[in-house]
Each structure stands twice: as C-alpha cells, then as structure tokens.
Amino acid sequence: MTSVIEQAPTRPDPTARPADGPAIVDFTGVSKWYGQVIGLNNLTVRIPAGVTGLLGPNGAGKSTFLQLATGQLRPSMGTVRVLGQPVWNNPGMNRWIGLCPEQDAFYEWMTGWEFILACAHLSGLGGGVARNAAAQALEYVKMTPNMNRAIRGYSKGMRQRTKIAQALVHEPKVLFLDEPMSGTDPLARRDLHDLMLRLGDEGRSIVLSSHVLYEVQGITPHILLLNRGKLVAEGHLRQIRDLIDEHPHRIVIVSPQYRRVAARLVEQDDVVGMELRPREEAVVIETKAPDTFYQRLPTLALAEDTPIHEVYSDDDNLEAVFKYLVSP
C-alpha cells in the first residue's frame, strides 16, 4: 500500500510548507546498522526550516536519526548534512546544533546552574558571555528558582527543562528534542508543551521526536513517520489523523491512588476501555477522544486524592497505523 501522502488529495494545501525550500536537515540514502540490527534503512528525506515532528513507535529509528543528525553516529551508508554541512567528524557544527537527549546524562551532584554554565563553556562560550547565556537559558525554561539545587533532587519535569536549557544555552540554529515529555506528570507535560510551542513561535527550527501523536500535533502539523528504520509517510498531520483515530488510544496513568483515578475516569463518555495494573500502581485507559482526555488530566492531577506521578502512551495505536500503511 502507498503512503498517506500519496493517497492525499492533490489540491494545494495552504498550510503546507514548500518542499523545495532550503533543507536544514538532509539525509540522502542513509543506512545505519549495528551488526545484524538495522537502525535506519536507505532513508532519504529533506527537512525544511520550522518545526517538524518525528513520529514512530519505540524502536522505529527515531533516536538513531537524531544521533546521526547531531554527529554522534557515523552513517553506515549515505550522507547526512545539517545547515548544508556534513555533521560527522565536524566538531564545528556543535556550535549550531542543540540536542535534548531522551536519557538523562547529568552529574547528579551539580546544581542546575553549574551544569548549564559548564555546558555553555563546552559549547565555546567564555567568561561573562557564558554566565549570561546560562542565566538566560535557565530563565527561559523557568528553572531560575531551582538553579542552586542539586540535580539529584530534581523532579522528572525539572530534569527535562534543564536538558532543554543545555540544548539552548549556546543559541543553536537547529534544535533536536528526543522524547522531551516522556514520563512526565500532566502538569510538567503541559508546561513543556507550552515551552516547545513558544520555541516554534519564535521561529526556531526544531525536530521533535515522539511516539505519541498527541504530544506533537499541538506544536506542529508537519510530521515524518518512521517505522522499522524506514520512512512510512511525510507531510501534514491531517492526512493521517483520521487513520490514527480509528484505533483506540491507550494511555497509562501511574498513581498510588490508581483505583480512585480509574473510578473517576470510568464515568467519562470518551473512555471505551480500562485495565488495572496493580504491580505498577497504574491504570490503562482506552479512549477514542485523546485530545479531550489529555485536557482533563491536569485538573485530575491537582486533586489531593488523585495524585498522578507519570503519564505515558502505549504504542498500540501507532503500530496499527503503521501496519496498515505498509500492508500490500
């Protein structure tokens, strides 16, 4: 079966970005393999300026894509260029690229201020310039009140904001964000969503990786879909939204009061299924209206009797769409 883009109407889309604009990220015939495991498979894609969502289930190749784009990995085949320059073995590009990795890589004993200042120095900034840049980055992500605390005491949301600050401190031209909202509670998720929306509104070029469509759609409608290292579809969000909404969206909510959370949510009209996971202190919700459901979560998390520690999405809905897209 052909991709969603090829099935879409041929009339012009007034909100679409021009495909022939200058590419900020350019992959040409790129493959990356780890022994017998294929990370990316003959990928050719050009990403223009602006904000682009990189979507796919876990294991689709998103992190490999970002590591290649930031020069951390060498492609097994093909060429990778960012801002028109090769990124592998080109340390000068680090000045123009910012990366917020999925995994934490902190010196836990450092304060937020010490860590961001060190990152500013490592990016080539010196003296008062580095101090000013660190202060501005922390203020931008609203971490100034906590900047003198040790990172080991930070919540998940605070750690994510600190990682975004280190990616921004040297004012890069292209920002790569790898699952920036993964594992955060509803309030932190909302704050991070607003932060990324602000970055996009300021005209920054961003590649935002996620396995959750609904994290990306409020930030940008322009997406790439990866599955098993291949590009499945590319284009405007509305061209695949109807396909994804045919499948119930599974959302996992972790709470010490997970039974009470389940009792509150089971009454909602958009909830079509529910599963309790006592060992994880979690409840899995199936909903066909994820937008509405996510909007209610911050209010539920603020209630004293239903604290929510973590929210994440299962991959089932995206997996179903990928299987549909690549079927004969």
C-alpha positions as CSV (number, residue, x, y, z in Angstrom):
1,M,0.0,0.0,0.0
2,T,1.3,3.5,-0.8
3,S,2.0,6.1,1.9
4,V,-0.6,8.5,3.3
5,I,0.9,11.4,1.3
6,E,0.4,9.6,-1.9
7,Q,-3.2,9.0,-1.0
8,A,-3.9,12.6,-0.1
9,P,-5.9,15.0,-2.3
10,T,-3.8,16.7,-5.0
11,R,-5.3,20.2,-4.4
12,P,-2.8,22.6,-2.8
13,D,-2.7,22.8,1.0
14,P,-2.5,26.4,2.1
15,T,-0.8,25.5,5.4
16,A,1.8,23.2,4.0
17,R,5.5,24.2,3.9
18,P,7.2,24.3,0.5
19,A,9.0,21.1,-0.1
20,D,11.6,22.8,-2.3
21,G,12.8,25.2,0.3
22,P,16.4,25.0,1.7
23,A,16.8,22.0,3.9
24,I,18.1,22.4,7.4
25,V,18.5,18.6,7.7
26,D,19.3,16.5,4.6
27,F,19.5,12.6,4.7
28,T,20.5,11.0,1.4
29,G,20.4,7.2,1.1
30,V,21.3,6.9,4.8
31,S,21.5,3.5,6.4
32,K,22.8,2.6,9.9
33,W,23.2,-0.9,11.2
34,Y,24.5,-2.3,14.4
35,G,25.7,-5.8,13.5
36,Q,22.6,-7.6,12.2
37,V,20.3,-4.9,13.6
38,I,19.2,-2.2,11.1
39,G,18.6,1.2,12.7
40,L,17.8,3.2,9.5
41,N,17.3,1.7,6.1
42,N,18.2,3.7,3.0
43,L,16.5,6.9,4.3
44,T,16.3,9.9,2.1
45,V,14.5,13.0,3.5
46,R,14.9,16.7,3.5
47,I,13.5,18.8,6.4
48,P,13.0,22.5,5.8
49,A,13.1,25.2,8.4
50,G,10.4,25.3,11.0
51,V,9.2,22.7,13.4
52,T,8.9,19.0,12.3
53,G,7.6,16.1,14.3
54,L,9.5,12.8,14.1
55,L,6.9,10.1,14.9
56,G,7.2,6.4,15.3
57,P,6.9,3.6,17.9
58,N,9.8,2.7,20.2
59,G,12.4,1.0,18.0
60,A,11.4,2.8,14.8
61,G,14.8,4.5,14.4
62,K,14.0,8.0,15.8
63,S,16.9,8.1,18.2
64,T,19.3,6.7,15.5
65,F,18.0,9.5,13.2
66,L,18.8,12.2,15.9
67,Q,22.2,10.7,16.7
68,L,23.1,10.8,13.1
69,A,21.8,14.3,12.6
70,T,23.9,15.6,15.6
71,G,27.1,13.8,14.5
72,Q,27.1,11.3,17.3
73,L,26.9,8.4,14.9
74,R,28.6,7.8,11.5
75,P,26.2,6.5,8.8
76,S,27.0,3.0,7.5
77,M,25.9,4.3,4.1
78,G,24.8,7.7,2.7
79,T,25.3,11.3,3.7
80,V,23.9,13.4,6.5
81,R,24.0,17.2,6.3
82,V,22.7,19.9,8.6
83,L,22.6,23.5,7.5
84,G,24.3,22.3,4.3
85,Q,27.4,20.9,6.2
86,P,28.4,17.3,6.9
87,V,28.0,16.6,10.7
88,W,30.2,13.5,11.1
89,N,33.7,14.4,12.2
90,N,32.8,18.1,12.1
91,P,33.1,19.4,15.6
92,G,32.5,23.0,14.5
93,M,28.9,22.1,13.9
94,N,28.3,21.6,17.6
95,R,28.1,25.4,17.9
96,W,24.9,25.4,15.7
97,I,23.2,22.2,16.9
98,G,21.4,21.7,20.2
99,L,20.3,18.3,21.4
100,C,17.9,17.4,24.3
101,P,18.5,13.6,24.6
102,E,15.9,11.1,25.8
103,Q,18.1,9.6,28.5
104,D,19.4,11.7,31.4
105,A,23.2,12.3,31.5
106,F,23.8,14.6,34.4
107,Y,26.4,14.9,37.1
108,E,23.9,14.5,39.8
109,W,25.9,16.4,42.4
110,M,26.0,19.5,40.3
111,T,23.4,22.3,40.7
112,G,21.3,23.2,37.7
113,W,23.3,26.5,37.4
114,E,26.7,24.6,37.5
115,F,25.6,22.2,34.8
116,I,24.2,24.8,32.4
117,L,27.2,27.0,32.9
118,A,29.5,24.0,32.2
119,C,27.5,23.3,29.0
120,A,27.9,27.0,27.9
121,H,31.7,26.7,28.3
122,L,31.8,23.4,26.5
123,S,30.0,25.0,23.5
124,G,32.7,27.6,23.2
125,L,31.3,30.5,25.2
126,G,33.6,32.1,27.7
127,G,33.6,34.4,30.8
128,G,30.7,36.7,31.3
129,V,29.1,35.7,28.0
130,A,28.8,32.1,29.2
131,R,27.3,33.3,32.6
132,N,24.8,35.5,30.8
133,A,23.8,32.7,28.4
134,A,23.4,30.2,31.3
135,A,21.2,32.6,33.2
136,Q,19.1,33.4,30.2
137,A,18.6,29.7,29.3
138,L,17.5,28.8,32.9
139,E,15.1,31.8,33.0
140,Y,13.7,30.7,29.6
141,V,12.8,27.3,30.9
142,K,11.6,28.7,34.2
143,M,14.3,26.9,36.3
144,T,15.8,30.1,37.9
145,P,14.1,29.4,41.3
146,N,15.7,25.9,41.4
147,M,19.0,26.6,39.8
148,N,21.0,26.3,43.0
149,R,19.6,23.0,44.0
150,A,21.5,19.7,43.3
151,I,20.2,18.0,40.2
152,R,19.8,14.7,42.1
153,G,16.8,16.3,43.9
154,Y,15.0,17.4,40.7
155,S,11.7,16.0,39.6
156,K,11.3,14.5,36.1
157,G,9.8,17.7,34.8
158,M,12.6,19.8,36.2
159,R,15.2,17.5,34.7
160,Q,13.6,17.7,31.3
161,R,13.5,21.5,31.5
162,T,17.2,21.5,32.5
163,K,18.1,19.3,29.5
164,I,16.3,21.7,27.2
165,A,18.2,24.6,28.8
166,Q,21.5,23.0,28.0
167,A,20.4,22.4,24.4
168,L,19.5,26.2,24.1
169,V,22.3,27.8,26.1
170,H,24.6,28.4,23.0
171,E,21.7,29.7,20.8
172,P,21.8,26.8,18.2
173,K,20.3,27.3,14.8
174,V,18.7,23.8,14.9
175,L,17.3,22.1,18.0
176,F,16.7,18.3,18.2
177,L,14.4,17.1,21.0
178,D,14.2,13.4,21.7
179,E,11.0,12.4,23.6
180,P,11.1,15.6,25.7
181,M,7.8,14.9,27.5
182,S,8.4,11.2,28.2
183,G,7.5,10.0,31.7
184,T,6.4,13.5,33.0
185,D,3.3,14.2,35.1
186,P,0.4,16.1,33.5
187,L,1.4,19.5,34.8
188,A,5.0,19.2,33.7
189,R,3.8,17.8,30.3
190,R,1.6,20.9,29.9
191,D,4.5,23.3,30.8
192,L,6.9,21.5,28.4
193,H,4.3,21.6,25.7
194,D,3.9,25.4,26.1
195,L,7.7,25.8,26.2
196,M,8.1,24.0,22.9
197,L,5.2,25.9,21.4
198,R,7.0,29.1,22.3
199,L,10.2,27.9,20.7
200,G,8.3,27.3,17.5
201,D,6.5,30.6,17.6
202,E,9.9,32.3,17.9
203,G,10.9,30.9,14.6
204,R,13.4,28.3,15.8
205,S,14.0,25.2,13.6
206,I,13.2,22.1,15.6
207,V,13.0,18.3,15.0
208,L,10.8,16.9,17.8
209,S,10.8,13.2,18.3
210,S,7.9,11.4,20.0
211,H,5.9,8.1,19.8
212,V,2.8,10.0,20.9
213,L,1.0,11.9,18.1
214,Y,-1.0,14.0,20.6
215,E,2.2,15.4,22.1
216,V,3.2,16.7,18.7
217,Q,0.0,17.9,17.0
218,G,-0.4,21.0,19.2
219,I,3.1,22.1,18.3
220,T,3.4,21.4,14.6
221,P,1.2,19.8,11.9
222,H,4.3,18.8,9.8
223,I,5.5,15.3,10.5
224,L,7.6,12.4,9.5
225,L,6.5,8.8,10.3
226,L,9.2,6.2,10.8
227,N,8.7,2.5,11.3
228,R,11.5,-0.1,11.4
229,G,14.1,2.3,10.1
230,K,12.1,3.4,7.1
231,L,10.1,6.5,6.2
232,V,6.5,5.5,6.1
233,A,4.9,8.9,5.4
234,E,5.7,12.5,5.3
235,G,3.5,15.6,5.3
236,H,0.7,17.4,7.0
237,L,-0.9,15.9,10.1
238,R,-4.5,16.0,8.8
239,Q,-3.5,13.5,6.1
240,I,-3.0,10.7,8.7
241,R,-5.1,11.9,11.7
242,D,-8.3,10.1,10.6
243,L,-6.4,6.8,10.2
244,I,-5.0,7.0,13.7
245,D,-8.3,8.0,15.3
246,E,-9.9,4.8,14.0
247,H,-7.9,3.0,16.7
248,P,-8.5,3.5,20.5
249,H,-5.6,5.4,22.1
250,R,-4.1,3.7,25.2
251,I,-2.8,5.9,27.9
252,V,-1.1,4.7,31.1
253,I,-1.5,6.7,34.3
254,V,0.7,5.9,37.2
255,S,-0.7,6.9,40.6
256,P,-0.6,5.5,44.2
257,Q,-4.4,6.0,44.1
258,Y,-4.8,4.3,40.7
259,R,-8.1,2.7,41.7
260,R,-9.5,6.1,42.6
261,V,-8.2,7.6,39.3
262,A,-9.9,4.7,37.5
263,A,-13.2,5.3,39.3
264,R,-13.1,9.0,38.3
265,L,-12.3,8.2,34.6
266,V,-14.6,5.3,34.0
267,E,-17.6,7.7,34.0
268,Q,-16.2,9.7,31.1
269,D,-18.0,9.2,27.8
270,D,-14.8,9.0,25.7
271,V,-13.3,6.2,27.8
272,V,-14.1,2.9,26.0
273,G,-11.8,0.5,27.9
274,M,-9.8,0.2,31.1
275,E,-7.2,-2.1,32.6
276,L,-5.7,-2.1,36.1
277,R,-2.0,-2.9,36.7
278,P,-1.6,-3.3,40.5
279,R,2.1,-4.1,40.3
280,E,2.8,-0.8,38.5
281,E,0.2,1.1,40.5
282,A,-1.2,2.1,37.2
283,V,-4.4,2.2,35.2
284,V,-4.5,1.9,31.4
285,I,-7.2,3.9,29.7
286,E,-8.5,3.3,26.2
287,T,-10.1,6.4,24.6
288,K,-11.2,7.5,21.1
289,A,-11.0,11.2,22.1
290,P,-7.4,11.6,23.3
291,D,-7.4,15.4,22.8
292,T,-10.3,15.8,25.3
293,F,-8.8,13.2,27.6
294,Y,-5.4,14.8,27.8
295,Q,-7.0,18.2,28.5
296,R,-8.7,16.8,31.6
297,L,-5.6,15.3,33.1
298,P,-4.1,18.4,34.7
299,T,-7.3,19.1,36.7
300,L,-7.3,15.5,37.9
301,A,-3.7,15.6,38.9
302,L,-4.3,18.7,41.0
303,A,-6.9,17.0,43.1
304,E,-5.5,16.0,46.5
305,D,-7.0,12.5,46.4
306,T,-5.8,11.6,42.9
307,P,-2.0,12.4,42.6
308,I,-0.6,11.4,39.3
309,H,3.1,10.6,39.1
310,E,3.5,9.7,35.4
311,V,1.6,9.6,32.2
312,Y,2.7,7.8,29.1
313,S,1.2,6.3,25.9
314,D,1.3,2.7,24.7
315,D,2.3,2.3,21.1
316,D,-0.7,0.2,20.1
317,N,-2.4,2.9,18.1
318,L,0.6,4.0,16.0
319,E,1.6,0.3,15.5
320,A,-1.8,-0.4,14.0
321,V,-1.5,2.6,11.6
322,F,2.0,1.6,10.5
323,K,0.8,-2.0,9.8
324,Y,-2.0,-0.5,7.7
325,L,0.3,1.8,5.8
326,V,2.9,-0.8,4.9
327,S,0.5,-3.6,4.1
328,P,0.2,-4.7,0.4
